């Protein structure tokens, strides 16, 4: 099993997550509808973020212009998401909360 995936602008590790990154997460992130006027969206929330894949894909699509809060209950997955965000081009746009 792979330790992660290289996406267009970021690497996503998932070795410490129960739910591994797969086609379903990549398709959901690609198909997610964004508002036409980004300035009217104050923030985004990713509940059950796992590795942080959806938060990172949305940050990539918005250029990190909208703050994203990613929440994960599992301690190991939350740590993995935080590490993925820290290594991404948008560490200031995404906040990972273990809770």
N, C-alpha and C positions, 0 to 999 in steps of 0.2 A: 504494500500500500504506500502511496506517495505521502510525503510529509506536507505537501501543499501544492499550490498552483501559482503560476506567474500570469497575472492579468495584464491588461494594457499598460497601466501605470503603477501597479502595486503587486506585491507578493502576498499571498494569503496562506499562512500555516494553519493546519487543523489537526495536528497530531495529538493534542490534548483535549479535543472536543469529542463528545459522544456522537454527535451528528456531523459527519464529514461533509465537506463541500462537494456538491454534486451538480448534475445538470439542472435539477429543479431550482436550486438557489441561484444559479447563473441566469436561468431564464427569467425567474421572478425579478431579479435585479435589473435585467435588460428591459422587461416589459412594464416595470413600475411607471406610473404616470406622474410626471412632474408638473407643477403649476406653470402656466405660461409666463407669469410675472414672478420671478424668483424673489423680488424684493417684498412681495406681499406675504410670503411665507416666513413667519418668525423663527420656526425651528421644526426639526423632524425628530421622531421617536421610533426607535427600533427595539421592540420588546421581545426578549428571548433571542438575543443577537448571536449566540453561539460564537463562531470565530470572528464575527464582525463583517462578514462578506457583504451583506446588503448595505450596511452603513458605509462601507468603503466604496461600493459601486455607486451609491447615491452621491457621496462626496466627489467622486470622480466626475459624475455627470453634471454636478453643479459647480465644479471648480472650487469646492470648499467654501462657497459663499454663504451657505446656510448651516447654522450650528446643528449638530446631530447628537442626540443622547442615545447611547446603546446600553441596554440593561440586560444582564445575564445572571441567573440564579446560581449556576454551577461555578464553583470557585476556579477550577482549572480552565474552563471555557472562557470565563471572564478575564483571566490572566492571559490566555492566548489572544483574545480579542484586543486587549490593551497592548500587547506586544506587536500585533499586526498593525494597529493604528499608529503606534510610535514609529514604525519603520516606513509608514506611508508618506506621501507628499502632503497629507492633511492632518497632522497630529493636533493642530490647534482647533480644527473644525469638529472633531469627534471626541466626545467624553464617554468613557466606558464606566458603568456603575455596576458593582457586584451587589445585587440586592433582590 
